[in-house]
Amino acid sequence: MKLSKAIENLEDKGYLDISLDTKIDYIEAINTLRKEKNAVILAHYYQRPEIQDIADFVGDSLALAQKAAETTADMIVFAGVHFMAETAKILNPTKKVVLPDLKAGCSLADSCPPSDFEAFVKQHPNHIVVSYVNTSAEIKALTDIVCTSSNAEKIINSIPKDQPIIFAPDRNLGSYLMEKTGREMLLWDGACLVHEAFSIDKILNLYQENPDAEIIAHPESQAHILKVAKYIGSTAGLLNYVKTSMAKKFIVATEAGILHKMQKEAPDKILIAAPAKEDNCNCSECAFMKLNTLEKLYLCMKYELPNVEIEESLRKKAVKSINRMLEISK
C-alpha cells in the first residue's frame, strides 16, 4: 500500500489534522456522501460500535472479502485494517478503495515480512502455501490459497493428503488446524498480539466466579485458552454460537469489539470480555482497529483519501490465491 501524493499534500496543508467542527452531524454527512459517491461502507466486527452501526455491512474477513468481490459501488470504504482494504482493492482494481486511517495495520500481518517468507517458501519448493487472510498483498502473491478462520479447516481438507503444506502466518491457528484435520504442516511463527494477551489464570478465575458461563474463543488464541473453551470459531462463528446456544452467559476470548454486535443480536445474553495478562490494559482491544473513528470515516469519504493502490503485476499474483479461496468457499 502506498500513500498517494494527493494525501501527502493534504497532510502538508493540515487538512487531515484539523479540529473538525463539532457541530457536524457525522452520521448525516456520511449518509449524504454515501449516496452522492455511490459508496459502500464495509466494517469488521472489531470496529468501534458507531462505525459498525453506520456500515452497510458488518462481518468477518471471509464475508467482507465476499462482499467486496460482489459490490457494484463505485467506492469501497473499508472500516478495517490495511490487509482488508488491500484485499478489496485486489478484487476490485478499477474501483476506488479508501480506509479511514492509513496507520491501521495488523500485528499478525506484520509478523510475516515478505522477504523472509519468500526465502522460507523457496526452502520448501514441494509445499503448497496456505496463508491466512491477515497478510499483506506481497504474502498473498506468494500464496497458493488464502483462508480465513471461517473456512480454514475446509481449505486444508480440500488439499490432497499426500501434499505437504506451509501454513502462515498464525502459529496458533495453524496448530489448531493440525489438531482438527490431522494434517502435519510447516508453520510460520507469527501471532496476533490481542489473542496472545489473554490470561488463562484470569479466565479460569472468572469462570469460577461465573460457573454458569461458557468460555468461547477465536482459534488465533493460544492452545491453553482453546483447551478450556466450550466453543472455538471465527468471529462470525462466535456470534452465531452466542445467538443459538442455550447458555445465557459467555466469557468471550477474542477482540472485544465483537461484543457490540453480539449484544445487539442476542440482547438477553450476558457477555464478558476475556481478561488480559496485563492489569489496567485494554489488551482485548486491537489498537489498530480502534484507530478508525466517525470523523476519519467522514474525512476519507469526503476527500476519497487515503486510497489503496496496488501495482498491477503484484495484484494479478495475489488475486489468484484469493479467488481460489472464494471458489472453495462457495
DOTIKE-272787 format. One record per residue (C-alpha): residue number from 1; residue in one letter; x, y, z. Coordinates in steps of 0.25 Angstrom, whole numbers, plus 5000, padded with zeros to 4 digits. Example, Ala and Ser with C-alpha at 12.3 -4.5 7.8 and 13.67 -1.06 7.14 Angstrom:
2
<node pos="1" code="A" c1="5049" c2="4982" c3="5031"/>
<node pos="2" code="S" c1="5055" c2="4996" c3="5029"/>
//
This chain:
330
<node pos="1" code="M" c1="5000" c2="5000" c3="5000"/>
<node pos="2" code="K" c1="5005" c2="5014" c3="4997"/>
<node pos="3" code="L" c1="5001" c2="5028" c3="5001"/>
<node pos="4" code="S" c1="4997" c2="5036" c3="4989"/>
<node pos="5" code="K" c1="5003" c2="5049" c3="4986"/>
<node pos="6" code="A" c1="4990" c2="5056" c3="4988"/>
<node pos="7" code="I" c1="4988" c2="5051" c3="5002"/>
<node pos="8" code="E" c1="5003" c2="5056" c3="5005"/>
<node pos="9" code="N" c1="4998" c2="5070" c3="5000"/>
<node pos="10" code="L" c1="4986" c2="5069" c3="5009"/>
<node pos="11" code="E" c1="4995" c2="5066" c3="5021"/>
<node pos="12" code="D" c1="5004" c2="5077" c3="5018"/>
<node pos="13" code="K" c1="4993" c2="5087" c3="5018"/>
<node pos="14" code="G" c1="4988" c2="5081" c3="5031"/>
<node pos="15" code="Y" c1="4974" c2="5077" c3="5025"/>
<node pos="16" code="L" c1="4975" c2="5063" c3="5031"/>
<node pos="17" code="D" c1="4979" c2="5068" c3="5045"/>
<node pos="18" code="I" c1="4969" c2="5079" c3="5046"/>
<node pos="19" code="S" c1="4960" c2="5080" c3="5058"/>
<node pos="20" code="L" c1="4947" c2="5078" c3="5052"/>
<node pos="21" code="D" c1="4934" c2="5086" c3="5054"/>
<node pos="22" code="T" c1="4927" c2="5079" c3="5066"/>
<node pos="23" code="K" c1="4914" c2="5083" c3="5060"/>
<node pos="24" code="I" c1="4916" c2="5074" c3="5048"/>
<node pos="25" code="D" c1="4906" c2="5062" c3="5049"/>
<node pos="26" code="Y" c1="4915" c2="5052" c3="5044"/>
<node pos="27" code="I" c1="4905" c2="5041" c3="5042"/>
<node pos="28" code="E" c1="4896" c2="5050" c3="5034"/>
<node pos="29" code="A" c1="4909" c2="5055" c3="5026"/>
<node pos="30" code="I" c1="4914" c2="5041" c3="5024"/>
<node pos="31" code="N" c1="4900" c2="5036" c3="5019"/>
<node pos="32" code="T" c1="4900" c2="5048" c3="5009"/>
<node pos="33" code="L" c1="4913" c2="5045" c3="5004"/>
<node pos="34" code="R" c1="4910" c2="5030" c3="5002"/>
<node pos="35" code="K" c1="4898" c2="5034" c3="4993"/>
<node pos="36" code="E" c1="4906" c2="5045" c3="4985"/>
<node pos="37" code="K" c1="4918" c2="5036" c3="4983"/>
<node pos="38" code="N" c1="4911" c2="5022" c3="4981"/>
<node pos="39" code="A" c1="4920" c2="5017" c3="4992"/>
<node pos="40" code="V" c1="4918" c2="5005" c3="5001"/>
<node pos="41" code="I" c1="4924" c2="5004" c3="5015"/>
<node pos="42" code="L" c1="4929" c2="4991" c3="5020"/>
<node pos="43" code="A" c1="4933" c2="4989" c3="5034"/>
<node pos="44" code="H" c1="4939" c2="4978" c3="5042"/>
<node pos="45" code="Y" c1="4933" c2="4973" c3="5055"/>
<node pos="46" code="Y" c1="4945" c2="4979" c3="5063"/>
<node pos="47" code="Q" c1="4942" c2="4993" c3="5059"/>
<node pos="48" code="R" c1="4936" c2="5003" c3="5068"/>
<node pos="49" code="P" c1="4921" c2="5002" c3="5071"/>
<node pos="50" code="E" c1="4917" c2="5015" c3="5064"/>
<node pos="51" code="I" c1="4925" c2="5010" c3="5051"/>
<node pos="52" code="Q" c1="4918" c2="4997" c3="5052"/>
<node pos="53" code="D" c1="4905" c2="5004" c3="5053"/>
<node pos="54" code="I" c1="4906" c2="5012" c3="5041"/>
<node pos="55" code="A" c1="4913" c2="5002" c3="5032"/>
<node pos="56" code="D" c1="4905" c2="4995" c3="5020"/>
<node pos="57" code="F" c1="4911" c2="4982" c3="5024"/>
<node pos="58" code="V" c1="4918" c2="4977" c3="5036"/>
<node pos="59" code="G" c1="4925" c2="4964" c3="5036"/>
<node pos="60" code="D" c1="4937" c2="4955" c3="5038"/>
<node pos="61" code="S" c1="4949" c2="4954" c3="5028"/>
<node pos="62" code="L" c1="4942" c2="4944" c3="5019"/>
<node pos="63" code="A" c1="4929" c2="4951" c3="5018"/>
<node pos="64" code="L" c1="4936" c2="4964" c3="5016"/>
<node pos="65" code="A" c1="4944" c2="4958" c3="5004"/>
<node pos="66" code="Q" c1="4932" c2="4953" c3="4998"/>
<node pos="67" code="K" c1="4924" c2="4966" c3="4999"/>
<node pos="68" code="A" c1="4936" c2="4973" c3="4993"/>
<node pos="69" code="A" c1="4936" c2="4963" c3="4981"/>
<node pos="70" code="E" c1="4922" c2="4965" c3="4978"/>
<node pos="71" code="T" c1="4919" c2="4980" c3="4981"/>
<node pos="72" code="T" c1="4914" c2="4989" c3="4970"/>
<node pos="73" code="A" c1="4918" c2="5002" c3="4977"/>
<node pos="74" code="D" c1="4928" c2="5012" c3="4971"/>
<node pos="75" code="M" c1="4936" c2="5014" c3="4984"/>
<node pos="76" code="I" c1="4938" c2="5004" c3="4995"/>
<node pos="77" code="V" c1="4940" c2="5010" c3="5009"/>
<node pos="78" code="F" c1="4947" c2="4999" c3="5017"/>
<node pos="79" code="A" c1="4946" c2="5002" c3="5032"/>
<node pos="80" code="G" c1="4956" c2="4991" c3="5036"/>
<node pos="81" code="V" c1="4971" c2="4990" c3="5035"/>
<node pos="82" code="H" c1="4981" c2="4990" c3="5023"/>
<node pos="83" code="F" c1="4981" c2="4976" c3="5019"/>
<node pos="84" code="M" c1="4966" c2="4976" c3="5018"/>
<node pos="85" code="A" c1="4966" c2="4989" c3="5009"/>
<node pos="86" code="E" c1="4977" c2="4983" c3="5001"/>
<node pos="87" code="T" c1="4968" c2="4970" c3="4999"/>
<node pos="88" code="A" c1="4957" c2="4979" c3="4994"/>
<node pos="89" code="K" c1="4966" c2="4986" c3="4984"/>
<node pos="90" code="I" c1="4972" c2="4973" c3="4979"/>
<node pos="91" code="L" c1="4958" c2="4968" c3="4976"/>
<node pos="92" code="N" c1="4953" c2="4982" c3="4970"/>
<node pos="93" code="P" c1="4965" c2="4988" c3="4962"/>
<node pos="94" code="T" c1="4956" c2="4998" c3="4955"/>
<node pos="95" code="K" c1="4949" c2="5003" c3="4968"/>
<node pos="96" code="K" c1="4954" c2="5013" c3="4978"/>
<node pos="97" code="V" c1="4957" c2="5007" c3="4991"/>
<node pos="98" code="V" c1="4959" c2="5016" c3="5003"/>
<node pos="99" code="L" c1="4961" c2="5014" c3="5018"/>
<node pos="100" code="P" c1="4959" c2="5024" c3="5030"/>
<node pos="101" code="D" c1="4973" c2="5023" c3="5035"/>
<node pos="102" code="L" c1="4985" c2="5018" c3="5027"/>
<node pos="103" code="K" c1="4992" c2="5015" c3="5040"/>
<node pos="104" code="A" c1="4982" c2="5004" c3="5044"/>
<node pos="105" code="G" c1="4991" c2="4992" c3="5042"/>
<node pos="106" code="C" c1="4991" c2="4978" c3="5047"/>
<node pos="107" code="S" c1="5001" c2="4971" c3="5057"/>
<node pos="108" code="L" c1="4999" c2="4958" c3="5051"/>
<node pos="109" code="A" c1="5001" c2="4963" c3="5037"/>
<node pos="110" code="D" c1="5014" c2="4970" c3="5042"/>
<node pos="111" code="S" c1="5019" c2="4957" c3="5047"/>
<node pos="112" code="C" c1="5021" c2="4951" c3="5033"/>
<node pos="113" code="P" c1="5031" c2="4960" c3="5026"/>
<node pos="114" code="P" c1="5030" c2="4957" c3="5011"/>
<node pos="115" code="S" c1="5045" c2="4955" c3="5008"/>
<node pos="116" code="D" c1="5047" c2="4946" c3="5020"/>
<node pos="117" code="F" c1="5034" c2="4938" c3="5016"/>
<node pos="118" code="E" c1="5039" c2="4937" c3="5001"/>
<node pos="119" code="A" c1="5052" c2="4931" c3="5006"/>
<node pos="120" code="F" c1="5044" c2="4921" c3="5015"/>
<node pos="121" code="V" c1="5035" c2="4917" c3="5003"/>
<node pos="122" code="K" c1="5047" c2="4915" c3="4994"/>
<node pos="123" code="Q" c1="5054" c2="4905" c3="5004"/>
<node pos="124" code="H" c1="5041" c2="4896" c3="5003"/>
<node pos="125" code="P" c1="5038" c2="4896" c3="4988"/>
<node pos="126" code="N" c1="5029" c2="4884" c3="4989"/>
<node pos="127" code="H" c1="5019" c2="4890" c3="4999"/>
<node pos="128" code="I" c1="5006" c2="4897" c3="4995"/>
<node pos="129" code="V" c1="5005" c2="4910" c3="5002"/>
<node pos="130" code="V" c1="4992" c2="4913" c3="5010"/>
<node pos="131" code="S" c1="4992" c2="4927" c3="5016"/>
<node pos="132" code="Y" c1="4983" c2="4934" c3="5026"/>
<node pos="133" code="V" c1="4976" c2="4946" c3="5020"/>
<node pos="134" code="N" c1="4982" c2="4954" c3="5031"/>
<node pos="135" code="T" c1="4994" c2="4957" c3="5022"/>
<node pos="136" code="S" c1="5000" c2="4967" c3="5012"/>
<node pos="137" code="A" c1="4998" c2="4967" c3="4997"/>
<node pos="138" code="E" c1="5012" c2="4962" c3="4996"/>
<node pos="139" code="I" c1="5010" c2="4950" c3="5004"/>
<node pos="140" code="K" c1="4997" c2="4947" c3="4997"/>
<node pos="141" code="A" c1="5005" c2="4947" c3="4984"/>
<node pos="142" code="L" c1="5014" c2="4936" c3="4990"/>
<node pos="143" code="T" c1="5002" c2="4928" c3="4994"/>
<node pos="144" code="D" c1="4994" c2="4917" c3="4987"/>
<node pos="145" code="I" c1="4981" c2="4918" c3="4995"/>
<node pos="146" code="V" c1="4977" c2="4929" c3="5004"/>
<node pos="147" code="C" c1="4968" c2="4925" c3="5016"/>
<node pos="148" code="T" c1="4960" c2="4931" c3="5028"/>
<node pos="149" code="S" c1="4957" c2="4926" c3="5041"/>
<node pos="150" code="S" c1="4943" c2="4923" c3="5036"/>
<node pos="151" code="N" c1="4948" c2="4914" c3="5024"/>
<node pos="152" code="A" c1="4962" c2="4909" c3="5028"/>
<node pos="153" code="E" c1="4958" c2="4895" c3="5032"/>
<node pos="154" code="K" c1="4950" c2="4894" c3="5019"/>
<node pos="155" code="I" c1="4962" c2="4899" c3="5011"/>
<node pos="156" code="I" c1="4972" c2="4889" c3="5018"/>
<node pos="157" code="N" c1="4963" c2="4878" c3="5016"/>
<node pos="158" code="S" c1="4962" c2="4881" c3="5001"/>
<node pos="159" code="I" c1="4977" c2="4879" c3="4999"/>
<node pos="160" code="P" c1="4981" c2="4864" c3="4995"/>
<node pos="161" code="K" c1="4986" c2="4857" c3="5008"/>
<node pos="162" code="D" c1="5000" c2="4854" c3="5001"/>
<node pos="163" code="Q" c1="5002" c2="4869" c3="4998"/>
<node pos="164" code="P" c1="5011" c2="4876" c3="5009"/>
<node pos="165" code="I" c1="5006" c2="4889" c3="5013"/>
<node pos="166" code="I" c1="5012" c2="4902" c3="5018"/>
<node pos="167" code="F" c1="5003" c2="4910" c3="5027"/>
<node pos="168" code="A" c1="5005" c2="4924" c3="5030"/>
<node pos="169" code="P" c1="5006" c2="4933" c3="5038"/>
<node pos="170" code="D" c1="4998" c2="4930" c3="5050"/>
<node pos="171" code="R" c1="5004" c2="4918" c3="5058"/>
<node pos="172" code="N" c1="4992" c2="4917" c3="5068"/>
<node pos="173" code="L" c1="4982" c2="4916" c3="5057"/>
<node pos="174" code="G" c1="4992" c2="4906" c3="5049"/>
<node pos="175" code="S" c1="4993" c2="4897" c3="5062"/>
<node pos="176" code="Y" c1="4978" c2="4897" c3="5064"/>
<node pos="177" code="L" c1="4976" c2="4893" c3="5049"/>
<node pos="178" code="M" c1="4987" c2="4882" c3="5050"/>
<node pos="179" code="E" c1="4979" c2="4876" c3="5062"/>
<node pos="180" code="K" c1="4965" c2="4878" c3="5055"/>
<node pos="181" code="T" c1="4970" c2="4872" c3="5042"/>
<node pos="182" code="G" c1="4981" c2="4862" c3="5046"/>
<node pos="183" code="R" c1="4990" c2="4869" c3="5036"/>
<node pos="184" code="E" c1="5004" c2="4872" c3="5038"/>
<node pos="185" code="M" c1="5008" c2="4886" c3="5033"/>
<node pos="186" code="L" c1="5020" c2="4895" c3="5034"/>
<node pos="187" code="L" c1="5016" c2="4907" c3="5042"/>
<node pos="188" code="W" c1="5021" c2="4921" c3="5041"/>
<node pos="189" code="D" c1="5024" c2="4927" c3="5054"/>
<node pos="190" code="G" c1="5014" c2="4938" c3="5055"/>
<node pos="191" code="A" c1="5003" c2="4943" c3="5064"/>
<node pos="192" code="C" c1="4993" c2="4953" c3="5067"/>
<node pos="193" code="L" c1="4996" c2="4962" c3="5079"/>
<node pos="194" code="V" c1="4982" c2="4963" c3="5084"/>
<node pos="195" code="H" c1="4980" c2="4948" c3="5084"/>
<node pos="196" code="E" c1="4993" c2="4945" c3="5091"/>
<node pos="197" code="A" c1="4989" c2="4955" c3="5102"/>
<node pos="198" code="F" c1="4979" c2="4946" c3="5109"/>
<node pos="199" code="S" c1="4982" c2="4941" c3="5123"/>
<node pos="200" code="I" c1="4978" c2="4927" c3="5125"/>
<node pos="201" code="D" c1="4978" c2="4929" c3="5140"/>
<node pos="202" code="K" c1="4969" c2="4941" c3="5140"/>
<node pos="203" code="I" c1="4960" c2="4934" c3="5131"/>
<node pos="204" code="L" c1="4959" c2="4922" c3="5140"/>
<node pos="205" code="N" c1="4957" c2="4931" c3="5152"/>
<node pos="206" code="L" c1="4946" c2="4938" c3="5144"/>
<node pos="207" code="Y" c1="4939" c2="4924" c3="5141"/>
<node pos="208" code="Q" c1="4940" c2="4920" c3="5156"/>
<node pos="209" code="E" c1="4932" c2="4933" c3="5159"/>
<node pos="210" code="N" c1="4923" c2="4930" c3="5147"/>
<node pos="211" code="P" c1="4921" c2="4915" c3="5147"/>
<node pos="212" code="D" c1="4908" c2="4917" c3="5138"/>
<node pos="213" code="A" c1="4917" c2="4923" c3="5127"/>
<node pos="214" code="E" c1="4922" c2="4917" c3="5115"/>
<node pos="215" code="I" c1="4936" c2="4920" c3="5110"/>
<node pos="216" code="I" c1="4937" c2="4923" c3="5095"/>
<node pos="217" code="A" c1="4950" c2="4926" c3="5087"/>
<node pos="218" code="H" c1="4955" c2="4930" c3="5074"/>
<node pos="219" code="P" c1="4965" c2="4920" c3="5068"/>
<node pos="220" code="E" c1="4976" c2="4931" c3="5068"/>
<node pos="221" code="S" c1="4977" c2="4929" c3="5083"/>
<node pos="222" code="Q" c1="4988" c2="4921" c3="5090"/>
<node pos="223" code="A" c1="4986" c2="4906" c3="5091"/>
<node pos="224" code="H" c1="4983" c2="4906" c3="5107"/>
<node pos="225" code="I" c1="4972" c2="4916" c3="5104"/>
<node pos="226" code="L" c1="4966" c2="4907" c3="5094"/>
<node pos="227" code="K" c1="4966" c2="4895" c3="5103"/>
<node pos="228" code="V" c1="4957" c2="4901" c3="5113"/>
<node pos="229" code="A" c1="4947" c2="4907" c3="5102"/>
<node pos="230" code="K" c1="4933" c2="4901" c3="5100"/>
<node pos="231" code="Y" c1="4933" c2="4906" c3="5086"/>
<node pos="232" code="I" c1="4944" c2="4911" c3="5076"/>
<node pos="233" code="G" c1="4941" c2="4918" c3="5064"/>
<node pos="234" code="S" c1="4943" c2="4931" c3="5055"/>
<node pos="235" code="T" c1="4937" c2="4944" c3="5059"/>
<node pos="236" code="A" c1="4924" c2="4940" c3="5051"/>
<node pos="237" code="G" c1="4924" c2="4926" c3="5057"/>
<node pos="238" code="L" c1="4925" c2="4932" c3="5071"/>
<node pos="239" code="L" c1="4914" c2="4942" c3="5068"/>
<node pos="240" code="N" c1="4905" c2="4931" c3="5063"/>
<node pos="241" code="Y" c1="4908" c2="4922" c3="5075"/>
<node pos="242" code="V" c1="4904" c2="4932" c3="5085"/>
<node pos="243" code="K" c1="4891" c2="4934" c3="5078"/>
<node pos="244" code="T" c1="4887" c2="4920" c3="5077"/>
<node pos="245" code="S" c1="4893" c2="4914" c3="5090"/>
<node pos="246" code="M" c1="4884" c2="4911" c3="5101"/>
<node pos="247" code="A" c1="4894" c2="4917" c3="5111"/>
<node pos="248" code="K" c1="4891" c2="4931" c3="5116"/>
<node pos="249" code="K" c1="4905" c2="4936" c3="5120"/>
<node pos="250" code="F" c1="4919" c2="4935" c3="5112"/>
<node pos="251" code="I" c1="4933" c2="4939" c3="5114"/>
<node pos="252" code="V" c1="4938" c2="4943" c3="5100"/>
<node pos="253" code="A" c1="4953" c2="4941" c3="5097"/>
<node pos="254" code="T" c1="4954" c2="4950" c3="5084"/>
<node pos="255" code="E" c1="4955" c2="4965" c3="5081"/>
<node pos="256" code="A" c1="4945" c2="4972" c3="5090"/>
<node pos="257" code="G" c1="4939" c2="4979" c3="5078"/>
<node pos="258" code="I" c1="4930" c2="4967" c3="5075"/>
<node pos="259" code="L" c1="4922" c2="4969" c3="5088"/>
<node pos="260" code="H" c1="4915" c2="4980" c3="5081"/>
<node pos="261" code="K" c1="4909" c2="4972" c3="5070"/>
<node pos="262" code="M" c1="4907" c2="4960" c3="5080"/>
<node pos="263" code="Q" c1="4899" c2="4969" c3="5089"/>
<node pos="264" code="K" c1="4890" c2="4975" c3="5078"/>
<node pos="265" code="E" c1="4887" c2="4961" c3="5073"/>
<node pos="266" code="A" c1="4886" c2="4954" c3="5086"/>
<node pos="267" code="P" c1="4881" c2="4965" c3="5096"/>
<node pos="268" code="D" c1="4877" c2="4954" c3="5106"/>
<node pos="269" code="K" c1="4891" c2="4949" c3="5107"/>
<node pos="270" code="I" c1="4902" c2="4953" c3="5117"/>
<node pos="271" code="L" c1="4915" c2="4955" c3="5111"/>
<node pos="272" code="I" c1="4928" c2="4957" c3="5118"/>
<node pos="273" code="A" c1="4941" c2="4960" c3="5111"/>
<node pos="274" code="A" c1="4953" c2="4951" c3="5114"/>
<node pos="275" code="P" c1="4963" c2="4957" c3="5123"/>
<node pos="276" code="A" c1="4977" c2="4960" c3="5118"/>
<node pos="277" code="K" c1="4990" c2="4957" c3="5125"/>
<node pos="278" code="E" c1="4993" c2="4971" c3="5128"/>
<node pos="279" code="D" c1="4985" c2="4979" c3="5138"/>
<node pos="280" code="N" c1="4980" c2="4993" c3="5134"/>
<node pos="281" code="C" c1="4981" c2="4989" c3="5120"/>
<node pos="282" code="N" c1="4971" c2="4989" c3="5108"/>
<node pos="283" code="C" c1="4979" c2="4978" c3="5102"/>
<node pos="284" code="S" c1="4966" c2="4971" c3="5098"/>
<node pos="285" code="E" c1="4964" c2="4982" c3="5088"/>
<node pos="286" code="C" c1="4972" c2="4984" c3="5075"/>
<node pos="287" code="A" c1="4978" c2="4997" c3="5076"/>
<node pos="288" code="F" c1="4979" c2="4997" c3="5060"/>
<node pos="289" code="M" c1="4965" c2="4994" c3="5058"/>
<node pos="290" code="K" c1="4961" c2="5005" c3="5068"/>
<node pos="291" code="L" c1="4969" c2="5016" c3="5060"/>
<node pos="292" code="N" c1="4957" c2="5018" c3="5051"/>
<node pos="293" code="T" c1="4946" c2="5028" c3="5056"/>
<node pos="294" code="L" c1="4934" c2="5034" c3="5050"/>
<node pos="295" code="E" c1="4942" c2="5047" c3="5048"/>
<node pos="296" code="K" c1="4952" c2="5040" c3="5040"/>
<node pos="297" code="L" c1="4941" c2="5032" c3="5033"/>
<node pos="298" code="Y" c1="4935" c2="5045" c3="5029"/>
<node pos="299" code="L" c1="4948" c2="5051" c3="5024"/>
<node pos="300" code="C" c1="4953" c2="5039" c3="5016"/>
<node pos="301" code="M" c1="4939" c2="5039" c3="5009"/>
<node pos="302" code="K" c1="4939" c2="5054" c3="5006"/>
<node pos="303" code="Y" c1="4954" c2="5054" c3="5001"/>
<node pos="304" code="E" c1="4954" c2="5040" c3="4996"/>
<node pos="305" code="L" c1="4967" c2="5038" c3="5003"/>
<node pos="306" code="P" c1="4975" c2="5030" c3="5008"/>
<node pos="307" code="N" c1="4973" c2="5022" c3="4996"/>
<node pos="308" code="V" c1="4979" c2="5008" c3="4993"/>
<node pos="309" code="E" c1="4988" c2="5006" c3="4981"/>
<node pos="310" code="I" c1="4994" c2="4992" c3="4977"/>
<node pos="311" code="E" c1="5004" c2="4990" c3="4966"/>
<node pos="312" code="E" c1="4997" c2="4982" c3="4955"/>
<node pos="313" code="S" c1="5007" c2="4971" c3="4954"/>
<node pos="314" code="L" c1="5006" c2="4969" c3="4969"/>
<node pos="315" code="R" c1="4991" c2="4969" c3="4969"/>
<node pos="316" code="K" c1="4990" c2="4959" c3="4958"/>
<node pos="317" code="K" c1="4999" c2="4949" c3="4966"/>
<node pos="318" code="A" c1="4991" c2="4952" c3="4979"/>
<node pos="319" code="V" c1="4977" c2="4951" c3="4973"/>
<node pos="320" code="K" c1="4979" c2="4936" c3="4969"/>
<node pos="321" code="S" c1="4980" c2="4931" c3="4984"/>
<node pos="322" code="I" c1="4968" c2="4940" c3="4988"/>
<node pos="323" code="N" c1="4960" c2="4934" c3="4976"/>
<node pos="324" code="R" c1="4964" c2="4920" c3="4980"/>
<node pos="325" code="M" c1="4958" c2="4923" c3="4994"/>
<node pos="326" code="L" c1="4945" c2="4929" c3="4989"/>
<node pos="327" code="E" c1="4943" c2="4917" c3="4979"/>
<node pos="328" code="I" c1="4945" c2="4907" c3="4990"/>
<node pos="329" code="S" c1="4936" c2="4914" c3="5000"/>
<node pos="330" code="K" c1="4924" c2="4915" c3="4991"/>
//
